[in-house]
């Protein structure tokens, strides 16, 4: 396992690519791209790790999903409804699910989406764990708040401080309690006062700006809105208290100012119907193909791209298709993976195709039509934006 970027750069073997970015299947490729039953098999047979950002999340699934598209086209499979094979960007961090929000016409200011493209079911290949299945979606509100004071304030000056305003906000927020804090049988609603940072201060002067990140999470919208209604006012209250300490009001020349730098919304959704078309396709396809058969669903919510279609009212399930023997370093510069069992991955690709066809319906080779599991959603237009 490499520990530094210099160690990674010093690795002697490198994969090579042509001018179009396609991997060249040379000797290095043949060494790296051997497949293994599992991690123990990989260790026993001297497997090589492939280091590349995004290998696990979401390169292996993206490749597998594209393989499903290739197979549908190669064998001229004709669904009743259109099947869209999509890759969306911006899931993590400040990306804030932007790709999925665009796909489903989701407006975070109103918390609604128009689903203008009229999707009737969604299947997300987001997971890196074979056999997984996520059916409920953890919502979150995230804030980045900046406190600022006039430039050039000397250390020890008798006037409001951006750092102290941020500290006041942290104290207020940390003293808040959710129902889950008081009773672990209540719905799991949590929040984190995350990174607090200030700009470098010139010698003898104070930091001009300090920024605070706050993240709150819950499986359903109600408790999430409740904790937001308590946390959000604390940002302003901290500002007012710091200014009032020095007899100043907001907007005075020497007062600390506050700015909302960024707001993130991942809509929460807890499934009410476990017998919708997406669930039926997810459950039955595993048995038909003989891979990743589940006897019991994991109902615990997770935060994924699927949050968006679920919130818009489109039934969705998130699972794994691409298959690794091992991997690690997710979202880091040292992310790595080892190719896994090719037969299992082939089955998972086949399963994904079946899930899509079960929801969309399809035409058989003898002229018959297998009807869609999913009912049509009705007419939509891209102009139907929520105001």
HELIX and SHEET records of a PDB file:
HELIX    1   1 UNK A    5  UNK A    9  1                                   5    
HELIX    2   2 UNK A   27  UNK A   32  1                                   6    
HELIX    3   3 UNK A   39  UNK A   44  1                                   6    
HELIX    4   4 UNK A   55  UNK A   59  3                                   5    
HELIX    5   5 UNK A   60  UNK A   74  1                                  15    
HELIX    6   6 UNK A   93  UNK A   95  5                                   3    
HELIX    7   7 UNK A   98  UNK A  103  1                                   6    
HELIX    8   8 UNK A  162  UNK A  174  1                                  13    
HELIX    9   9 UNK A  179  UNK A  182  1                                   4    
HELIX   10  10 UNK A  221  UNK A  244  1                                  24    
HELIX   11  11 UNK A  277  UNK A  289  1                                  13    
HELIX   12  12 UNK A  306  UNK A  312  1                                   7    
HELIX   13  13 UNK A  342  UNK A  360  1                                  19    
SHEET    1   A 3 UNK A  50  UNK A  51  0                                        
SHEET    2   A 3 UNK A 336  UNK A 339 -1                                        
SHEET    3   A 3 UNK A 324  UNK A 328 -1                                        
SHEET    1   B 2 UNK A 106  UNK A 107  0                                        
SHEET    2   B 2 UNK A 112  UNK A 113 -1                                        
SHEET    1   C 2 UNK A 122  UNK A 125  0                                        
SHEET    2   C 2 UNK A 316  UNK A 319  1                                        
SHEET    1   D 4 UNK A 189  UNK A 198  0                                        
SHEET    2   D 4 UNK A 209  UNK A 218 -1                                        
SHEET    3   D 4 UNK A 139  UNK A 148 -1                                        
SHEET    4   D 4 UNK A 257  UNK A 266 -1                                        
SHEET    1   E 2 UNK A 362  UNK A 363  0                                        
SHEET    2   E 2 UNK A 369  UNK A 370 -1                                        
END                                                                             
